[in-house]
Amino acid sequence: MGDEIEFYLMRRERNSLFALPVDAYFSGVNDKHPNLGMSMGHSRIVTASPSQVAQHVMARERQELENQFRWLLLD
């Protein structure tokens, strides 16, 4: 508590996994990044189309909510 922290505004192009501070950004950054062609299996950024979100994320969440509702009805 009482420590000072400094935030930086970052910029990342759409469909890119590489971000730089805005003042250090340059247009060819994705061409220069060494990991872009490699597997991104450990990335925390996920890209998905709206249909993929509906099919996978929303369907799973709906199923979980329906299961919780069934448990409430059984009590």
Buried (B, 14 or more C-beta within 10 A) or exposed (E): EEEEEEEEEEBBEEEBBBBBEEEEBEEEBEEEEEEEEEEEEEEEEEEEEEEEEEEEEEEEEEEEEEEEEEEEEEE
